[in-house]
């Protein structure tokens, strides 16, 4: 006699999970419809290392953009300690996590490579792959550069400092030459670690970078 196979009862988990993802997608889409979406792919500098969330770069940038009349949403894609290679490795899933295509990606990577004395050619290669993928996806990019520390020597500084403008020319992307412009070397604007901007430093960085970001969004 053939046994009847009982269909397993659905726990409803799959349906609930799908519903949650649907609401999350609709939320991001609705926010995006109100204004441009900016994603900052970077390291501790964009992540707001050592600061309360409300004082970090991406939060302060979003506030500055909205105050200037641009109703943008700025998403934090910074992870402290990331090198250019690590940023490249998480590029695709980071974009998927946004739910919609961003209007602008700020690429701020290479500082940790430099601090570790990694070859500038390797840094350039990884950044090149990031920019190539973003161009393939037809996403606007703002490249944010870094300057080599003086103790690394003149030859290293020349090779490292020139890779950012060279990549900007290659891909036709906008360039902000130095993330820490106006802040580097000023103890009153730097945290106790001597590397990361404090809240006042972040506001100076955002204020200086704002015109370039507004132009990139146009």
LUMNUVEX-181301 format. One record per atom (N, C-alpha, C): x, y negated, z negated; residue in three letters. Coordinates in steps of 0.02 Angstrom, whole numbers, padded with zeros to 5 digits, always signed. Layout:
# LUMNUVEX-181301
XYZALA...
END
This chain:
# LUMNUVEX-181301
+00042+00059+00000UNK+00000+00000+00000UNK+00045-00062+00000UNK+00029-00109+00044UNK+00071-00169+00051UNK+00056-00219-00005UNK+00110-00242-00037UNK+00101-00290-00091UNK+00089-00360-00062UNK+00047-00396-00096UNK+00035-00465-00077UNK+00091-00509-00105UNK+00120-00548-00062UNK+00172-00594-00084UNK+00141-00658-00110UNK+00159-00673-00170UNK+00132-00733-00202UNK+00175-00793-00182UNK+00143-00845-00160UNK+00180-00906-00143UNK+00200-00942-00207UNK+00263-00961-00213UNK+00285-00997-00273UNK+00249-01063-00279UNK+00229-01078-00340UNK+00195-01141-00351UNK+00245-01199-00346UNK+00225-01250-00312UNK+00270-01308-00305UNK+00271-01346-00371UNK+00330-01364-00391UNK+00337-01402-00453UNK+00320-01476-00443UNK+00316-01495-00380UNK+00302-01565-00365UNK+00364-01609-00367UNK+00421-01578-00386UNK+00483-01617-00391UNK+00503-01647-00324UNK+00497-01606-00271UNK+00517-01630-00205UNK+00476-01689-00184UNK+00410-01686-00198UNK+00366-01741-00179UNK+00382-01804-00218UNK+00395-01794-00282UNK+00412-01852-00325UNK+00477-01884-00301UNK+00526-01841-00287UNK+00591-01868-00265UNK+00583-01906-00199UNK+00544-01879-00153UNK+00532-01914-00089UNK+00498-01981-00100UNK+00451-01983-00148UNK+00415-02044-00163UNK+00461-02097-00191UNK+00506-02075-00237UNK+00554-02122-00267UNK+00599-02152-00213UNK+00624-02108-00167UNK+00667-02133-00114UNK+00630-02181-00068UNK+00565-02167-00058UNK+00524-02210-00015UNK+00517-02279-00046UNK+00502-02280-00111UNK+00494-02345-00146UNK+00560-02383-00146UNK+00616-02347-00156UNK+00682-02380-00156UNK+00697-02411-00088UNK+00681-02373-00035UNK+00692-02399+00033UNK+00649-02460+00047UNK+00585-02457+00025UNK+00540-02513+00036UNK+00563-02574-00002UNK+00589-02563-00063UNK+00613-02619-00104UNK+00671-02654-00070UNK+00721-02614-00046UNK+00779-02644-00012UNK+00757-02678+00052UNK+00712-02646+00090UNK+00689-02674+00153UNK+00653-02739+00141UNK+00610-02742+00090UNK+00573-02803+00074UNK+00621-02859+00055UNK+00671-02843+00014UNK+00720-02893-00006UNK+00759-02918+00055UNK+00776-02872+00099UNK+00814-02889+00159UNK+00774-02934+00205UNK+00707-02921+00208UNK+00664-02961+00252UNK+00662-03034+00231UNK+00674-03048+00167UNK+00672-03116+00142UNK+00735-03155+00157UNK+00789-03122+00173UNK+00852-03156+00186UNK+00906-03107+00204UNK+00965-03132+00221UNK+01019-03088+00242UNK+01046-03045+00185UNK+01072-02987+00204UNK+01102-02940+00157UNK+01178-02940+00168UNK+01214-02953+00113UNK+01287-02954+00115UNK+01314-02898+00071UNK+01362-02861+00096UNK+01393-02807+00057UNK+01467-02821+00049UNK+01490-02824-00012UNK+01561-02837-00026UNK+01598-02772-00039UNK+01633-02748+00012UNK+01672-02687+00006UNK+01742-02705-00017UNK+01758-02688-00080UNK+01822-02710-00105UNK+01847-02671-00165UNK+01887-02704-00205UNK+01918-02672-00264UNK+01895-02709-00327UNK+01939-02714-00376UNK+01919-02745-00440UNK+01902-02819-00433UNK+01928-02852-00382UNK+01914-02923-00373UNK+01841-02935-00355UNK+01813-02893-00312UNK+01742-02900-00296UNK+01698-02865-00348UNK+01727-02816-00383UNK+01689-02780-00433UNK+01677-02821-00497UNK+01716-02875-00506UNK+01708-02916-00565UNK+01742-02886-00626UNK+01800-02857-00616UNK+01836-02824-00669UNK+01847-02870-00729UNK+01833-02844-00789UNK+01846-02881-00851UNK+01796-02934-00868UNK+01742-02939-00828UNK+01692-02991-00839UNK+01623-02961-00851UNK+01579-02995-00887UNK+01509-02973-00891UNK+01480-02974-00821UNK+01431-02930-00806UNK+01403-02926-00739UNK+01380-02994-00711UNK+01352-03035-00753UNK+01325-03099-00730UNK+01379-03148-00708UNK+01442-03134-00725UNK+01497-03179-00707UNK+01540-03151-00651UNK+01522-03093-00624UNK+01561-03062-00571UNK+01554-03098-00504UNK+01599-03081-00458UNK+01601-03115-00393UNK+01536-03110-00354UNK+01508-03049-00349UNK+01450-03041-00305UNK+01388-03076-00333UNK+01380-03075-00399UNK+01322-03109-00430UNK+01328-03184-00421UNK+01388-03210-00433UNK+01398-03282-00427UNK+01393-03305-00354UNK+01415-03261-00308UNK+01410-03278-00237UNK+01336-03280-00216UNK+01298-03231-00237UNK+01227-03231-00220UNK+01193-03294-00247UNK+01208-03313-00308UNK+01179-03374-00336UNK+01199-03436-00297UNK+01263-03438-00277UNK+01287-03496-00239UNK+01254-03500-00170UNK+01247-03443-00138UNK+01214-03442-00072UNK+01142-03466-00077UNK+01106-03441-00127UNK+01036-03461-00134UNK+01030-03535-00153UNK+01075-03559-00194UNK+01074-03630-00212UNK+01088-03674-00152UNK+01127-03648-00104UNK+01142-03686-00044UNK+01089-03679+00011UNK+01036-03641-00004UNK+00981-03634+00043UNK+00982-03570+00084UNK+01027-03524+00068UNK+01030-03459+00103UNK+01003-03405+00055UNK+00943-03379+00067UNK+00913-03331+00020UNK+00942-03261+00028UNK+01008-03255+00017UNK+01043-03192+00029UNK+01040-03146-00031UNK+01047-03082-00018UNK+01058-03031-00069UNK+01129-03005-00060UNK+01169-03007-00113UNK+01238-02985-00110UNK+01247-02922-00151UNK+01265-02868-00119UNK+01275-02804-00153UNK+01349-02792-00168UNK+01361-02766-00227UNK+01430-02755-00249UNK+01454-02686-00226UNK+01504-02687-00182UNK+01535-02626-00159UNK+01608-02622-00180UNK+01623-02654-00237UNK+01692-02654-00262UNK+01703-02600-00314UNK+01759-02565-00309UNK+01779-02515-00359UNK+01850-02530-00381UNK+01858-02541-00446UNK+01924-02558-00473UNK+01975-02505-00456UNK+02032-02526-00433UNK+02087-02480-00417UNK+02087-02454-00347UNK+02035-02468-00308UNK+02031-02441-00240UNK+02086-02469-00195UNK+02114-02425-00155UNK+02160-02445-00101UNK+02120-02451-00037UNK+02153-02472+00016UNK+02120-02476+00081UNK+02098-02407+00104UNK+02138-02355+00090UNK+02119-02287+00109UNK+02057-02264+00072UNK+02052-02280+00008UNK+01993-02260-00031UNK+01932-02298-00009UNK+01940-02361+00009UNK+01884-02399+00036UNK+01860-02370+00102UNK+01907-02349+00143UNK+01888-02318+00207UNK+01851-02253+00196UNK+01872-02214+00146UNK+01841-02149+00133UNK+01769-02155+00111UNK+01751-02210+00079UNK+01682-02217+00055UNK+01640-02265+00096UNK+01667-02287+00153UNK+01631-02335+00194UNK+01563-02309+00218UNK+01563-02250+00246UNK+01501-02224+00276UNK+01446-02213+00225UNK+01463-02180+00168UNK+01410-02169+00120UNK+01390-02232+00084UNK+01436-02281+00080UNK+01418-02345+00051UNK+01366-02381+00094UNK+01375-02379+00159UNK+01327-02409+00205UNK+01260-02373+00202UNK+01262-02307+00198UNK+01199-02269+00192UNK+01162-02288+00128UNK+01199-02299+00075UNK+01168-02315+00011UNK+01131-02382+00011UNK+01148-02426+00058UNK+01113-02490+00062UNK+01042-02483+00087UNK+01029-02431+00126UNK+00961-02420+00152UNK+00948-02454+00217UNK+00977-02512+00228UNK+00969-02550+00291UNK+01038-02576+00312UNK+01044-02595+00375UNK+01107-02621+00399UNK+01119-02691+00371UNK+01176-02702+00341UNK+01190-02769+00314UNK+01202-02820+00369UNK+01189-02883+00353UNK+01202-02936+00400UNK+01276-02956+00401UNK+01309-02941+00345UNK+01380-02957+00341UNK+01413-02911+00290UNK+01473-02886+00308UNK+01514-02848+00261UNK+01577-02889+00248UNK+01589-02903+00184UNK+01651-02935+00163UNK+01701-02879+00147UNK+01755-02876+00183UNK+01806-02824+00173UNK+01864-02856+00134UNK+01870-02836+00071UNK+01922-02863+00027UNK+01961-02804-00002UNK+02012-02782+00033UNK+02051-02724+00013UNK+02125-02736+00030UNK+02168-02701-00004UNK+02239-02705+00010UNK+02280-02729-00049UNK+02248-02761-00099UNK+02285-02786-00156UNK+02318-02730-00195UNK+02282-02675-00207UNK+02310-02620-00245UNK+02366-02584-00206UNK+02358-02581-00140UNK+02412-02553-00099UNK+02476-02594-00109UNK+02467-02660-00106UNK+02524-02705-00113UNK+02556-02698-00182UNK+02516-02695-00235UNK+02543-02690-00302UNK+02582-02625-00312UNK+02564-02575-00274UNK+02599-02511-00278UNK+02658-02507-00229UNK+02668-02560-00191UNK+02722-02561-00143UNK+02713-02515-00084UNK+02650-02501-00066UNK+02637-02456-00010UNK+02654-02491+00056UNK+02675-02453+00106UNK+02696-02484+00170UNK+02640-02525+00201UNK+02653-02587+00219UNK+02602-02628+00251UNK+02571-02596+00314UNK+02611-02557+00350UNK+02585-02524+00410UNK+02528-02476+00392UNK+02535-02442+00335UNK+02482-02395+00314UNK+02420-02433+00293UNK+02429-02489+00259UNK+02372-02532+00240UNK+02336-02555+00302UNK+02373-02579+00350UNK+02343-02604+00412UNK+02306-02549+00449UNK+02333-02490+00450UNK+02300-02435+00485UNK+02232-02419+00453UNK+02229-02416+00387UNK+02165-02401+00353UNK+02115-02457+00362UNK+02138-02519+00357UNK+02092-02576+00369UNK+02068-02576+00441UNK+02112-02559+00487UNK+02094-02556+00558UNK+02037-02506+00569UNK+02042-02449+00537UNK+01989-02398+00544UNK+01923-02422+00514UNK+01925-02459+00459UNK+01864-02488+00430UNK+01833-02537+00478UNK+01873-02582+00505UNK+01847-02634+00550UNK+01821-02604+00615UNK+01855-02552+00639UNK+01832-02520+00700UNK+01764-02488+00691UNK+01753-02457+00634UNK+01688-02425+00620UNK+01633-02477+00612UNK+01648-02532+00579UNK+01598-02585+00571UNK+01581-02617+00639UNK+01631-02624+00681UNK+01619-02651+00748UNK+01576-02602+00789UNK+01590-02538+00781UNK+01550-02487+00817UNK+01477-02491+00796UNK+01466-02507+00733UNK+01397-02512+00707UNK+01367-02582+00719UNK+01406-02625+00751UNK+01384-02693+00767UNK+01365-02732+00704UNK+01409-02729+00654UNK+01399-02765+00592UNK+01451-02821+00587UNK+01429-02880+00571UNK+01474-02937+00562UNK+01520-02925+00502UNK+01581-02951+00508UNK+01631-02940+00456UNK+01666-03005+00438UNK+01678-03013+00374UNK+01724-03065+00350UNK+01782-03029+00317UNK+01842-03038+00345UNK+01902-03008+00316UNK+01930-03057+00264UNK+01940-03031+00204UNK+01969-03072+00151UNK+02039-03046+00137UNK+02088-03089+00146UNK+02157-03069+00141UNK+02185-03074+00070UNK+02245-03049+00063UNK+02283-03051+00001UNK+02354-03071+00018UNK+02391-03098-00031UNK+02460-03116-00021UNK+02505-03069-00062UNK+02562-03052-00035UNK+02608-03008-00071UNK+02640-03043-00130UNK+02651-03006-00183UNK+02685-03033-00242UNK+02757-03051-00224UNK+02784-03106-00251UNK+02852-03128-00234UNK+02906-03077-00248UNK+02895-03036-00300UNK+02948-02988-00319UNK+02957-02932-00268UNK+02914-02927-00219UNK+02919-02874-00169UNK+02967-02893-00112UNK+02989-02954-00111UNK+03039-02974-00062UNK+03009-03008-00001UNK+03052-03044+00035UNK+03030-03083+00093UNK+03006-03038+00149UNK+03042-02985+00164UNK+03024-02941+00220UNK+02956-02908+00208UNK+02945-02884+00147UNK+02881-02853+00132UNK+02825-02904+00138UNK+02836-02964+00110UNK+02785-03015+00111UNK+02766-03034+00183UNK+02816-03039+00226UNK+02803-03057+00296UNK+02761-03004+00330UNK+02777-02940+00318UNK+02740-02885+00350UNK+02669-02880+00322UNK+02662-02890+00256UNK+02597-02883+00224UNK+02552-02943+00239UNK+02577-03002+00230UNK+02535-03062+00237UNK+02509-03072+00308UNK+02545-03048+00357UNK+02525-03058+00427UNK+02476-03006+00453UNK+02465-02952+00415UNK+02421-02899+00442UNK+02348-02921+00444UNK+02327-02964+00397UNK+02257-02986+00396UNK+02239-03030+00456UNK+02277-03083+00470UNK+02261-03123+00529UNK+02268-03083+00594UNK+02314-03036+00595UNK+02322-02995+00656UNK+02259-02953+00668UNK+02232-02923+00615UNK+02170-02883+00622UNK+02110-02927+00640UNK+02108-02986+00611UNK+02052-03032+00626UNK+02053-03050+00700UNK+02112-03062+00728UNK+02117-03078+00799UNK+02097-03018+00842UNK+02119-02959+00821UNK+02105-02898+00860UNK+02030-02886+00866UNK+01993-02895+00812UNK+01922-02879+00812UNK+01877-02939+00819UNK+01906-02999+00821UNK+01865-03059+00828UNK+01824-03073+00766UNK+01849-03052+00708UNK+01813-03063+00645UNK+01837-03127+00612UNK+01794-03155+00570UNK+01814-03213+00531UNK+01863-03191+00476UNK+01906-03237+00457UNK+01957-03223+00407UNK+01957-03276+00353UNK+01955-03253+00290UNK+01969-03297+00234UNK+02038-03275+00209UNK+02089-03315+00218UNK+02158-03290+00211UNK+02179-03262+00144UNK+02152-03290+00088UNK+02177-03270+00023UNK+02122-03274-00029UNK+02102-03216-00055UNK+02046-03213-00103UNK+02058-03258-00163UNK+02119-03260-00189UNK+02135-03297-00250UNK+02157-03369-00236UNK+02141-03395-00178UNK+02159-03463-00161UNK+02131-03512-00213UNK+02174-03555-00240UNK+02152-03603-00290UNK+02153-03577-00360UNK+02167-03513-00368UNK+02165-03481-00434UNK+02232-03449-00452UNK+02264-03418-00403UNK+02328-03383-00415UNK+02380-03431-00444UNK+02414-03407-00495UNK+02468-03446-00526UNK+02444-03496-00578UNK+02378-03499-00590UNK+02351-03546-00639UNK+02325-03507-00699UNK+02363-03508-00752UNK+02348-03466-00811UNK+02279-03479-00839UNK+02254-03540-00835UNK+02189-03558-00863UNK+02131-03525-00825UNK+02146-03499-00765UNK+02093-03470-00723UNK+02100-03394-00717UNK+02148-03366-00752UNK+02163-03294-00747UNK+02152-03261-00815UNK+02129-03199-00813UNK+02120-03160-00874UNK+02188-03143-00905UNK+02186-03115-00965UNK+02247-03100-01002UNK+02292-03051-00966UNK+02264-03011-00920UNK+02305-02962-00883UNK+02350-02995-00831UNK+02339-03060-00819UNK+02380-03096-00771UNK+02364-03083-00699UNK+02311-03046-00684UNK+02294-03027-00615UNK+02225-03048-00593UNK+02176-03040-00637UNK+02106-03050-00618UNK+02080-03118-00640UNK+02038-03149-00598UNK+02011-03214-00616UNK+01961-03208-00674UNK+01960-03260-00716UNK+01909-03264-00768UNK+01846-03295-00738UNK+01796-03308-00779UNK+01732-03333-00753UNK+01742-03399-00716UNK+01782-03444-00743UNK+01795-03508-00710UNK+01832-03497-00644UNK+01878-03450-00644UNK+01914-03434-00583UNK+01868-03407-00529UNK+01822-03363-00549UNK+01774-03335-00501UNK+01732-03391-00469UNK+01711-03438-00509UNK+01670-03493-00481UNK+01710-03535-00431UNK+01774-03544-00444UNK+01816-03580-00396UNK+01823-03540-00331UNK+01835-03475-00338UNK+01840-03432-00279UNK+01777-03434-00237UNK+01720-03427-00271UNK+01655-03428-00235UNK+01645-03495-00201UNK+01660-03549-00236UNK+01650-03615-00206UNK+01693-03626-00144UNK+01755-03601-00146UNK+01799-03610-00089UNK+01780-03564-00031UNK+01754-03505-00047UNK+01738-03456+00005UNK+01669-03468+00035UNK+01626-03504+00000UNK+01556-03513+00020UNK+01548-03539+00091UNK+01583-03592+00112UNK+01573-03616+00181UNK+01589-03563+00234UNK+01641-03524+00222UNK+01660-03472+00270UNK+01606-03418+00274UNK+01578-03399+00217UNK+01526-03348+00216UNK+01462-03374+00249UNK+01445-03435+00235UNK+01386-03465+00269UNK+01396-03466+00344UNK+01455-03484+00366UNK+01469-03485+00438UNK+01465-03415+00468UNK+01490-03365+00431UNK+01488-03296+00455UNK+01416-03272+00462UNK+01373-03292+00416UNK+01303-03271+00419UNK+01265-03304+00476UNK+01286-03364+00495UNK+01254-03397+00552UNK+01269-03361+00617UNK
END
